[in-house]
Amino acid sequence: MIYEGNPLVLEPGMVLFTHMIMQDDGCEPLTRVPRELVIN
């Protein structure tokens, strides 16, 4: 969880996600990576 005071350090390569309920008005992207589904 991301919150003030959390001792976890965010580092390159970590994966972040949000629950759908949190995707409300006013969201802003954290990256410019395309949002299309990636299939390997």
C-alpha positions as CSV (number, residue, x, y, z in Angstrom):
1,M,0.0,0.0,0.0
2,I,1.2,3.5,-0.7
3,Y,0.6,5.9,2.2
4,E,2.5,8.5,4.1
5,G,4.9,7.0,6.6
6,N,5.1,3.6,4.8
7,P,8.8,2.5,5.2
8,L,8.7,0.7,1.8
9,V,10.9,2.5,-0.8
10,L,9.5,2.6,-4.3
11,E,12.1,1.4,-6.8
12,P,12.4,1.0,-10.6
13,G,11.0,-2.3,-11.7
14,M,8.3,-2.5,-9.0
15,V,4.7,-3.1,-10.2
16,L,2.0,-0.8,-8.9
17,F,-1.8,-1.3,-9.4
18,T,-5.0,0.4,-8.3
19,H,-8.2,-1.3,-7.4
20,M,-11.0,-0.4,-9.9
21,I,-13.0,1.3,-7.1
22,M,-10.2,3.9,-6.8
23,Q,-10.3,4.9,-10.5
24,D,-12.5,7.8,-10.1
25,D,-12.6,11.3,-11.6
26,G,-9.3,13.2,-11.3
27,C,-6.9,10.3,-11.9
28,E,-3.7,11.1,-13.6
29,P,-1.3,8.6,-15.3
30,L,2.0,7.9,-13.6
31,T,3.7,6.8,-16.8
32,R,3.4,7.3,-20.6
33,V,3.6,3.6,-21.3
34,P,0.7,2.5,-23.7
35,R,-2.3,1.0,-21.9
36,E,-2.9,-1.7,-24.5
37,L,-2.9,-5.3,-23.2
38,V,0.6,-6.9,-23.7
39,I,0.5,-10.6,-24.8
40,N,3.8,-12.4,-24.8
